[in-house]
């Protein structure tokens, strides 16, 4: 995972928390670069989920829908999705 993916995830988490710091366990995991944090442990309501998704969409230009979010079991899955989107974007640019 690259630093950009981690930064995008951190911004999305902050957006979902309405600018507040995430809980201590999540902060510690992020500081250690550990994204195996379970999505269900975020305990997001529908508004927080949408804020998370919109933040990723604004950062990447790719549609990170609620369905994509729901398919992710950990933040590692989100990072993998971001990497896949980046590769897809690079391939489209190379083909042009």
Buried (B, 14 or more C-beta within 10 A) or exposed (E): BEEEBBEBBBBBBBBBBEEEEBEEEBEEBBEEEEBEBEBEEBEBEEEBBBBBBBBBBEBBEBEBEEEBBEEBEBBBBBBBBBBEBBEEEEEEEEEE
